[in-house]
Amino acid sequence: MNSSSLPAVLIFGTLLFTLFAFFAILYVILQKRKQYQHKLEKQKLSHQYQSELLQSRIEVQEQAFRYFSEEIHDNIGQVLSLVKLQLYKIARNTKDEGTLKDIQNSTELMTKAITDLRNLSHTANDGYILNAELSEVIKKELNYVSSAKSIACNFNSDGVPYSLGQERNLLIFRIIQESIANALKHGNPDELNIHVKYYPERVTVSVKDNGVGFDTNENKSSEAGLGLNNMNLRAALLKGKLDITSEKEKGTTITLDIPAEV
């Protein structure tokens, strides 16, 4: 090789090395991209599976609610109505003032029980909830709680309300119901406050009580923890976030934050 051809060889060698390096880097990039896409596909399938699993669990729970609602309406409600009619019949054939007074008190209690059961039947029935406004079913639930438990209940809403869809309303309401049930069973409050706030891109729902409160780290495996797990399941289906703040002797606040659209 003479000296005149050396630069050409160097240039060719440099070009060849550059091309090799370019294709090697391109290959690595394509492989990384392929691995990343594969990872995304696996995550997508995993999320889809988890979502379907959560949905199945919720559907099973809704079937139980539906059965419970129908049982109240078709059987228990009818039995209580028959008992009420029997009390009226007994009252017509009784002249003793003391007995009549007792029958009247019993009839009033029976009427209240029938009304409370009908309200409970409505809020357990997903058909009613799906076809009603969210604020309507919340107020109905609070009216029932206030009447049955003698607790001061308040509801207020900020912002311009907009539709979140029937299925999402149902999930939100079930979270509210679970929050109330936990408060009544474990918190012993004398006041409940529910606040719904509509933002352009999200909605927040808070359920606050003035009960005894609890240590959130101590309820992982308890009955209260099971209720919190149910709420988290529904929040996950809503693509939302559930925040629980509680302090002993100061009450509990459960806040749900969900996007306006999924």
For each residue, the residues with C-beta under 8 A, 3 or more apart:
1: 5 6 9
2: 5 6
3: 6
4: 7
5: 1 2 8 9
6: 1 2 3 9 10
7: 4 10 11
8: 5 11 12
9: 1 5 6 12 13
10: 6 7 13 14
11: 7 8 14 15
12: 8 9 15 16
13: 9 10 16 17
14: 10 11 17 18
15: 11 12 18 19
16: 12 13 19 20
17: 13 14 20 21
18: 14 15 21 22
19: 15 16 22 23
20: 16 17 23 24
21: 17 18 24 25
22: 18 19 25 26
23: 19 20 26 27
24: 20 21 27 28
25: 21 22 28 29
26: 22 23 29 30
27: 23 24 30 31
28: 24 25 31 32
29: 25 26 32 33
30: 26 27 33 34
31: 27 28 34 35
32: 28 29 35 36
33: 29 30 36 37
34: 30 31 37 38
35: 31 32 38 39
36: 32 33 39 40
37: 33 34 40 41
38: 34 35 41 42
39: 35 36 42 43
40: 36 37 43 44
41: 37 38 44 45
42: 38 39 45 46
43: 39 40 46 47
44: 40 41 47 48
45: 41 42 48 49
46: 42 43 49 50
47: 43 44 50 51
48: 44 45 51 52
49: 45 46 52 53
50: 46 47 53 54 236
51: 47 48 54 55 236 237
52: 48 49 55 56
53: 49 50 56 57
54: 50 51 57 58 233 236 237
55: 51 52 58 59 237
56: 52 53 59 60
57: 53 54 60 61 233
58: 54 55 61 62 171 174 233 234 237
59: 55 56 62 63
60: 56 57 63 64
61: 57 58 64 65 174 230
62: 58 59 65 66 126 170
63: 59 60 66 67
64: 60 61 67 68
65: 61 62 68 69 124 125 126
66: 62 63 69 70 124 125 126 127
67: 63 64 70 71
68: 64 65 71 72 124
69: 65 66 72 73 121 122 124 125
70: 66 67 73 74 125
71: 67 68 74 75 76
72: 68 69 75 76 77 117 118 120 121 124
73: 69 70 77 118 121
74: 70 71 77 78
75: 71 72 78 79
76: 71 72 79 80 117
77: 72 73 74 80 81 114 117 118 121
78: 74 75 81 82
79: 75 76 82 83
80: 76 77 83 84 110 113 114 117
81: 77 78 84 85 114
82: 78 79 85 86
83: 79 80 86 87 110
84: 80 81 87 88 107 110 111 114
85: 81 82 88 89
86: 82 83 89 90
87: 83 84 90 91 103 106 107 110
88: 84 85 91 92 107
89: 85 86 92 93
90: 86 87 93 94 103
91: 87 88 94 100 103 104 107
92: 88 89
93: 89 90
94: 90 91 99 100 103
95: 100
96: 99 100
97: 100 101
98: 101 102
99: 94 96 102 103
100: 91 94 95 96 97 103 104
101: 97 98 104 105
102: 98 99 105 106
103: 87 90 91 94 99 100 106 107
104: 91 100 101 107 108
105: 101 102 108 109
106: 87 102 103 109 110
107: 84 87 88 91 103 104 110 111
108: 104 105 111 112
109: 105 106 112 113
110: 80 83 84 87 106 107 113 114
111: 84 107 108 114 115
112: 108 109 115 116 147
113: 80 109 110 116 117
114: 77 80 81 84 110 111 117 118
115: 111 112 118 119
116: 112 113 119 120 144 147 148
117: 72 76 77 80 113 114 120 121
118: 72 73 77 114 115 121 122
119: 115 116 122 123 140 143 144
120: 72 116 117 123 124 144
121: 69 72 73 77 117 118 124 125
122: 69 118 119 125 128 137 140
123: 119 120 128 129 137 140 141 144 173 177
124: 65 66 68 69 72 120 121
125: 65 66 69 70 121 122 128 129
126: 62 65 66 129 130 170
127: 66 130 131
128: 122 123 125 131 132 137
129: 123 125 126 132 137 169 170 173
130: 126 127 166 167 169 170
131: 127 128 166
132: 128 129 136 137
133: 136 137 161
134: 137 138 161 164 169 172 173 196
135: 138 139 155 157 161 196
136: 132 133 139 140
137: 122 123 128 129 132 133 134 140 141 169 173
138: 134 135 141 142 155 173 176 194 196
139: 135 136 142 143 155
140: 119 122 123 136 137 143 144
141: 123 137 138 144 145 173 176 177 180
142: 138 139 145 146 153 154 155 192 194
143: 119 139 140 146 147 153
144: 116 119 120 123 140 141 147 148
145: 141 142 148 149 151 153 180 184 192
146: 142 143 149 150 151 152 153
147: 112 116 143 144 150
148: 116 144 145
149: 145 146 184
150: 146 147
151: 145 146 184 189 190 191 192
152: 146 190 191 192
153: 142 143 145 146 191 192 193 194
154: 142 191 192 193 194
155: 135 138 139 142 193 194 195 196
156: 193 194 195 196
157: 135 161 195 196 197 198
158: 195 196 197 198
159: 197 198 199
160: 198
161: 133 134 135 157 196 198
162: 198 260
163:
164: 134 168 169 172 203 258 260
165: 168 169
166: 130 131 169 170
167: 130 170 171
168: 164 165 171 172 238 258 262
169: 129 130 134 137 164 165 166 172 173
170: 62 126 129 130 166 167 173 174
171: 58 167 168 174 175 234 237 238
172: 134 164 168 169 175 176 205 234 238 256 258
173: 123 129 134 137 138 141 169 170 176 177
174: 58 61 170 171 177 178 230 234
175: 171 172 178 179 205 231 234 235 242 254 256
176: 138 141 172 173 179 180 194 205 207
177: 123 141 173 174 180 181
178: 174 175 181 182 227 230 231
179: 175 176 182 183 207 231 254
180: 141 145 176 177 183 184 192 207
181: 177 178 184 185 227
182: 178 179 185 186 187 224 227 228 252
183: 179 180 186 187 189 192 207 209 211 252
184: 145 149 151 180 181 187 189
185: 181 182 223 224
186: 182 183 211 212 214 224
187: 182 183 184 209 211 212 213 214 251 252
188: 211 212
189: 151 183 184 192 209 210 211 251
190: 151 152 210
191: 151 152 153 154 209 210
192: 142 145 151 152 153 154 180 183 189 207 208 209
193: 153 154 155 156 206 207 208 209
194: 138 142 153 154 155 156 176 205 206 207 208
195: 155 156 157 158 204 205 206 208
196: 134 135 138 155 156 157 158 161 203 204 205
197: 157 158 159 203 204 205
198: 157 158 159 160 161 162 203
199: 159 202 203 204 260
200: 260
201: 259 260
202: 199 257 258 259 260
203: 164 196 197 198 199 257 258 260
204: 195 196 197 199 255 256 257 258
205: 172 175 176 194 195 196 197 255 256 258
206: 193 194 195 253 254 255 256
207: 176 179 180 183 192 193 194 253 254
208: 192 193 194 195 251 252 253 254
209: 183 187 189 191 192 193 251 252 253
210: 189 190 191 250 251
211: 183 186 187 188 189 251 252
212: 186 187 188 248 249 251
213: 187 246 247 248 249 250 251 252
214: 186 187 218 219 224 246 248 252
215: 218 219 246 248
216: 219 244 246
217: 220
218: 214 215 222
219: 214 215 216 222 224 225 228
220: 217 225
221: 225
222: 218 219 225 226
223: 185 226 227
224: 182 185 186 214 219 227 228
225: 219 220 221 222 228 229
226: 222 223 229 230
227: 178 181 182 223 224 230 231
228: 182 219 224 225 231 232 244
229: 225 226 232 233
230: 61 174 178 226 227 233 234
231: 175 178 179 227 228 234 235 242 254
232: 228 229 235 236 242
233: 54 57 58 229 230 236 237
234: 58 171 172 174 175 230 231 237 238
235: 175 231 232 238 240 241 242 256 258
236: 50 51 54 232 233 239 240
237: 51 54 55 58 171 233 234
238: 168 171 172 234 235 256 258 262
239: 236 258 259 262
240: 235 236 256 257 258 259
241: 235 256 257 258
242: 175 231 232 235 254 255 256 257
243: 254 255 256 257
244: 216 228 252 253 254 255
245: 252 253 255
246: 213 214 215 216 250 251 252 253
247: 213 250 251
248: 212 213 214 215
249: 212 213
250: 210 213 246 247
251: 187 189 208 209 210 211 212 213 246 247
252: 182 183 187 208 209 211 213 214 244 245 246
253: 206 207 208 209 244 245 246
254: 175 179 206 207 208 231 242 243 244
255: 204 205 206 242 243 244 245
256: 172 175 204 205 206 235 238 240 241 242 243
257: 202 203 204 240 241 242 243
258: 164 168 172 202 203 204 205 235 238 239 240 241
259: 201 202 239 240 262
260: 162 164 199 200 201 202 203
261:
262: 168 238 239 259
